[in-house]
């Protein structure tokens, strides 16, 4: 009891929880990916994490009716798969099986994308929860790109012209890392969306060599390494390069991976697989690729350890990190 009161204190334990979270990394049971049967959790440790506990079968219409488009903390943001214009949206917390339907930001929206943003309230659990979140919608309306912010009260704010991302057709959505989403606007502009504030910033895109702006075959992306920091990944001529961000804000080459060397010991390897580009099937720290002009031969590369493995199938274009809800349920022992 004495220890329990020390934790609780005058602020019901909020300060303790914030201090604890500041020095302890969140628990990540796995990553969600979109499959033909709906979103599925790929456990970080299959021997200790039961993926069935994170099923999305509680959502309206079942998991197969939805596609994950963003994750932040213990929350997932999903779009409905059946749509004629702007999709239905839902936000959920898989472990507690709670969800809320989100209304569209406006009528007659041509296209758009949505992102989870931290809430405004300072809660013991920190930045984001089912009662403390925002959703930023980036969409085109009447020929102009606009933004609107939804609060946890399910009210959309004022629509504003978005100058950072002039349109989606000439923009590569590079992916999330380190609490931000990264975009590359044609013409050499790197745009970052801060997931804690919802603000956009722009800078000159780093010189990373040849870039393919085809949305289907784009050969560069951003991912988060295990140190929590972002990396830009490129694949050109069967060579993967990893660029890290320096303290100065500049990007520098950290390592190069010759794919034909890294995979030479895998079953089914053929030299001719690497005479052309490799198709990136799944973007993440465990990148999955396959030869672009040959029979399917999917393989994965751990970008940190450079270990190559066979891959039975890709996990869709992108994976979404999932964290356990915070704070955890604490039960006092009163005997």
C-alpha positions as CSV (number, residue, x, y, z in Angstrom):
1,X,0.0,0.0,0.0
2,X,2.8,2.4,0.9
3,X,4.5,1.8,-2.5
4,X,1.1,2.2,-4.3
5,X,0.5,5.6,-2.6
6,X,4.0,6.7,-3.5
7,X,3.3,6.0,-7.2
8,X,-0.1,7.6,-7.1
9,X,0.9,10.8,-5.3
10,X,-1.2,14.0,-5.6
11,X,-1.6,13.7,-9.3
12,X,-3.0,10.1,-9.3
13,X,0.2,8.7,-10.7
14,X,0.3,10.8,-13.8
15,X,3.7,12.2,-13.2
16,X,5.1,8.8,-12.4
17,X,3.7,7.3,-15.6
18,X,5.1,10.1,-17.7
19,X,8.5,9.8,-16.2
20,X,8.4,6.0,-16.6
21,X,7.4,6.2,-20.3
22,X,10.1,8.8,-21.0
23,X,12.9,6.3,-20.2
24,X,11.2,3.1,-21.3
25,X,10.5,2.3,-24.9
26,X,6.9,1.2,-25.8
27,X,6.2,-2.5,-26.1
28,X,5.8,-3.5,-29.7
29,X,4.0,-6.9,-30.1
30,X,4.2,-6.7,-33.9
31,X,3.3,-4.9,-37.1
32,X,0.1,-4.9,-39.1
33,X,0.0,-5.5,-42.8
34,X,-2.9,-5.6,-45.2
35,X,-3.7,-9.0,-46.7
36,X,-6.5,-10.3,-49.0
37,X,-8.5,-11.2,-45.9
38,X,-8.0,-8.0,-44.1
39,X,-5.3,-6.5,-41.8
40,X,-3.2,-9.1,-39.9
41,X,-0.7,-8.7,-37.1
42,X,2.8,-10.2,-37.8
43,X,4.2,-10.8,-34.3
44,X,7.6,-9.5,-33.3
45,X,8.1,-12.8,-31.4
46,X,5.7,-15.5,-32.6
47,X,6.6,-17.7,-29.7
48,X,5.4,-15.2,-27.1
49,X,2.8,-13.1,-28.9
50,X,-0.6,-14.6,-29.8
51,X,-1.6,-12.8,-33.0
52,X,-5.2,-13.9,-32.5
53,X,-5.5,-11.5,-29.6
54,X,-5.0,-8.6,-32.0
55,X,-7.6,-9.7,-34.6
56,X,-9.8,-7.0,-36.0
57,X,-12.9,-9.2,-36.4
58,X,-14.7,-6.9,-34.0
59,X,-14.9,-4.1,-36.6
60,X,-18.2,-3.5,-38.5
61,X,-18.3,-5.9,-41.4
62,X,-15.3,-7.9,-40.1
63,X,-11.6,-7.3,-40.7
64,X,-11.9,-8.1,-44.4
65,X,-13.9,-4.9,-44.9
66,X,-11.0,-2.6,-43.8
67,X,-7.5,-1.5,-44.8
68,X,-4.9,-0.1,-42.4
69,X,-3.7,3.3,-43.6
70,X,-1.8,4.5,-40.4
71,X,-0.9,3.5,-36.9
72,X,0.3,5.5,-33.9
73,X,0.8,4.2,-30.4
74,X,-1.9,1.6,-29.7
75,X,-4.3,3.0,-32.4
76,X,-5.0,2.0,-36.0
77,X,-6.6,4.2,-38.6
78,X,-8.5,2.2,-41.3
79,X,-10.4,2.9,-44.5
80,X,-13.3,0.9,-45.8
81,X,-12.4,-1.3,-48.8
82,X,-15.8,-0.7,-50.5
83,X,-15.9,2.9,-51.6
84,X,-17.1,5.0,-54.5
85,X,-15.6,8.3,-53.4
86,X,-14.0,9.2,-50.1
87,X,-13.9,6.0,-47.9
88,X,-15.5,5.2,-44.7
89,X,-13.0,5.5,-41.8
90,X,-12.7,3.9,-38.4
91,X,-10.2,4.3,-35.6
92,X,-9.6,1.4,-33.2
93,X,-7.5,-0.1,-30.4
94,X,-7.1,-3.8,-31.2
95,X,-6.2,-5.1,-27.8
96,X,-9.2,-3.5,-26.1
97,X,-11.4,-4.0,-29.1
98,X,-12.7,-0.5,-29.0
99,X,-13.5,1.4,-32.2
100,X,-15.2,4.6,-33.4
101,X,-16.5,5.4,-36.9
102,X,-15.1,8.7,-38.3
103,X,-17.3,10.9,-40.5
104,X,-15.8,12.3,-43.8
105,X,-14.2,15.8,-43.6
106,X,-16.4,17.2,-46.4
107,X,-18.7,16.3,-49.3
108,X,-17.5,15.8,-52.9
109,X,-13.9,15.0,-52.1
110,X,-11.9,13.7,-55.1
111,X,-9.1,12.0,-53.4
112,X,-7.1,12.1,-50.2
113,X,-5.1,10.4,-47.4
114,X,-5.4,10.5,-43.6
115,X,-2.9,10.3,-40.8
116,X,-3.1,9.9,-37.0
117,X,-1.9,12.8,-34.9
118,X,-1.3,13.1,-31.2
119,X,-4.2,14.5,-29.2
120,X,-4.1,17.9,-27.4
121,X,-4.7,16.7,-23.9
122,X,-1.8,16.0,-21.5
123,X,-2.8,12.6,-20.2
124,X,-0.9,10.2,-17.9
125,X,-0.7,7.8,-20.8
126,X,1.0,10.4,-22.9
127,X,0.4,11.4,-26.4
128,X,-2.4,9.4,-27.9
129,X,-5.3,7.2,-26.9
130,X,-9.0,6.5,-27.9
131,X,-10.0,9.6,-25.9
132,X,-7.1,11.7,-27.0
133,X,-6.3,11.7,-30.7
134,X,-6.6,13.7,-33.9
135,X,-6.8,12.8,-37.6
136,X,-5.3,14.9,-40.3
137,X,-6.9,14.6,-43.7
138,X,-5.1,15.7,-46.8
139,X,-7.4,15.8,-49.8
140,X,-8.1,17.5,-53.1
141,X,-11.2,19.5,-53.5
142,X,-12.1,21.8,-56.4
143,X,-8.6,21.3,-57.8
144,X,-6.7,22.4,-54.7
145,X,-5.0,20.3,-52.0
146,X,-6.5,21.0,-48.5
147,X,-6.1,19.8,-45.0
148,X,-8.6,19.4,-42.2
149,X,-8.1,18.2,-38.6
150,X,-10.5,15.9,-36.7
151,X,-10.4,16.0,-32.9
152,X,-11.4,13.2,-30.5
153,X,-14.8,15.0,-30.2
154,X,-15.3,14.0,-33.9
155,X,-15.5,17.5,-35.2
156,X,-13.6,18.5,-38.3
157,X,-11.8,21.9,-38.1
158,X,-11.4,24.5,-40.7
159,X,-10.2,23.5,-44.2
160,X,-6.9,25.1,-45.2
161,X,-5.0,25.1,-48.5
162,X,-1.9,22.8,-48.2
163,X,1.1,24.4,-49.8
164,X,3.6,21.8,-48.7
165,X,2.0,19.1,-50.8
166,X,0.6,20.7,-54.0
167,X,-0.9,17.5,-55.4
168,X,-0.8,13.8,-54.9
169,X,0.0,12.8,-58.5
170,X,3.5,14.2,-58.3
171,X,4.1,13.1,-54.7
172,X,5.6,9.9,-53.4
173,X,4.4,8.9,-50.0
174,X,7.6,7.5,-48.7
175,X,6.3,6.2,-45.4
176,X,6.4,6.7,-41.6
177,X,9.5,6.7,-39.3
178,X,10.4,8.3,-36.0
179,X,6.9,9.7,-35.4
180,X,6.7,11.4,-38.8
181,X,5.4,10.7,-42.3
182,X,7.7,11.5,-45.2
183,X,6.8,12.7,-48.7
184,X,8.9,13.5,-51.8
185,X,7.4,16.1,-54.1
186,X,8.6,16.0,-57.7
187,X,11.3,18.6,-58.1
188,X,13.4,17.6,-55.2
189,X,11.4,18.6,-52.1
190,X,11.3,16.5,-48.9
191,X,8.2,17.1,-46.9
192,X,7.7,15.9,-43.3
193,X,4.5,15.6,-41.4
194,X,5.1,15.7,-37.7
195,X,2.8,13.2,-36.0
196,X,2.9,15.0,-32.7
197,X,1.8,18.4,-34.0
198,X,0.2,17.9,-37.4
199,X,2.6,20.4,-39.0
200,X,4.3,20.1,-42.4
201,X,7.9,21.2,-43.0
202,X,9.8,21.2,-46.2
203,X,13.5,20.9,-47.2
204,X,15.7,20.1,-50.1
205,X,15.6,16.4,-50.9
206,X,19.0,14.7,-50.3
207,X,21.0,13.5,-53.3
208,X,20.4,9.7,-53.2
209,X,20.9,9.0,-56.9
210,X,18.3,7.9,-59.5
211,X,14.7,8.1,-58.3
212,X,11.8,6.3,-59.9
213,X,8.6,8.4,-59.5
214,X,6.2,5.7,-60.8
215,X,3.9,5.1,-57.9
216,X,3.9,1.3,-58.6
217,X,7.6,0.8,-59.0
218,X,9.0,3.6,-56.8
219,X,12.5,2.5,-55.8
220,X,13.0,4.6,-52.6
221,X,11.2,4.8,-49.2
222,X,11.6,5.7,-45.6
223,X,11.6,3.3,-42.7
224,X,12.4,3.3,-39.0
225,X,15.3,1.3,-37.6
226,X,15.4,-0.3,-34.2
227,X,17.1,2.8,-32.8
228,X,13.8,4.7,-33.6
229,X,15.5,6.9,-36.2
230,X,14.4,7.3,-39.9
231,X,16.4,5.9,-42.8
232,X,15.9,6.6,-46.5
233,X,16.3,3.3,-48.5
234,X,17.0,3.1,-52.2
235,X,17.3,0.2,-54.7
236,X,19.1,0.9,-57.9
237,X,20.7,-1.8,-60.1
238,X,20.2,-4.5,-57.4
239,X,22.1,-2.4,-54.9
240,X,20.3,-1.2,-51.7
241,X,21.6,1.9,-50.1
242,X,20.8,3.1,-46.6
243,X,20.9,6.8,-45.8
244,X,20.8,8.1,-42.2
245,X,20.2,11.6,-40.9
246,X,23.0,13.4,-39.2
247,X,22.6,15.7,-36.2
248,X,23.0,18.6,-38.7
249,X,19.8,17.5,-40.5
250,X,21.7,16.3,-43.6
251,X,21.4,12.7,-44.9
252,X,24.5,10.6,-45.4
253,X,25.1,7.1,-46.8
254,X,25.5,4.5,-44.0
255,X,25.8,1.3,-45.9
256,X,25.3,-0.4,-49.3
257,X,24.0,-3.9,-49.8
258,X,24.8,-5.9,-52.9
259,X,21.7,-8.0,-53.3
260,X,23.4,-10.6,-55.5
261,X,26.0,-11.2,-52.8
262,X,23.5,-11.1,-49.9
263,X,21.2,-13.7,-51.4
264,X,23.7,-16.0,-53.2
265,X,23.3,-18.7,-50.5
266,X,19.5,-18.8,-50.8
267,X,17.7,-21.8,-52.5
268,X,16.7,-21.0,-56.0
269,X,19.3,-18.3,-56.5
270,X,20.1,-17.4,-60.1
271,X,22.6,-14.8,-61.4
272,X,20.2,-13.6,-64.0
273,X,17.8,-12.4,-61.3
274,X,20.0,-9.4,-60.7
275,X,20.5,-8.2,-64.3
276,X,17.6,-5.8,-63.8
277,X,15.9,-3.9,-61.0
278,X,14.4,-5.6,-58.1
279,X,10.8,-5.0,-57.3
280,X,10.1,-3.8,-53.8
281,X,7.2,-5.8,-52.5
282,X,7.2,-4.7,-48.9
283,X,8.8,-1.5,-47.4
284,X,10.2,-1.8,-43.9
285,X,13.2,-2.7,-41.9
286,X,12.7,-6.2,-43.2
287,X,12.4,-5.3,-46.9
288,X,10.9,-7.9,-49.2
289,X,12.0,-7.9,-52.9
290,X,11.7,-10.0,-56.0
291,X,13.3,-9.9,-59.5
292,X,11.4,-7.5,-61.7
293,X,11.7,-9.4,-65.0
294,X,11.9,-13.0,-64.0
295,X,9.8,-15.7,-62.3
296,X,8.7,-14.7,-58.7
297,X,11.5,-15.3,-56.2
298,X,10.6,-13.2,-53.1
299,X,13.3,-12.8,-50.5
300,X,13.8,-10.5,-47.5
301,X,16.7,-8.5,-46.3
302,X,17.1,-7.2,-42.7
303,X,18.5,-3.8,-43.4
304,X,20.3,-3.6,-40.1
305,X,21.9,-7.1,-39.9
306,X,21.9,-7.5,-43.8
307,X,20.7,-11.1,-43.2
308,X,18.9,-12.6,-46.2
309,X,16.0,-15.1,-46.0
310,X,13.5,-16.7,-48.2
311,X,10.1,-14.9,-48.2
312,X,7.0,-17.1,-48.8
313,X,4.9,-14.0,-49.6
314,X,5.0,-10.3,-49.4
315,X,3.1,-8.4,-46.7
316,X,1.7,-5.7,-48.9
317,X,3.4,-2.4,-49.7
318,X,3.8,-1.2,-46.2
319,X,3.7,-2.5,-42.6
320,X,2.4,-0.5,-39.6
321,X,4.0,-0.7,-36.1
322,X,1.6,-1.4,-33.3
323,X,2.3,-0.6,-29.6
324,X,0.5,-1.9,-26.5
325,X,-1.9,0.6,-24.8
326,X,-0.4,2.9,-22.2
327,X,-0.6,2.9,-19.3
328,X,-1.1,-0.8,-18.7
329,X,-3.7,-1.9,-16.2
330,X,-2.1,-2.0,-12.7
331,X,-3.8,-4.0,-10.0
332,X,-2.9,-3.3,-6.4
333,X,-2.3,-6.1,-4.0
334,X,-4.0,-5.0,-0.8
335,X,-3.3,-8.0,1.5
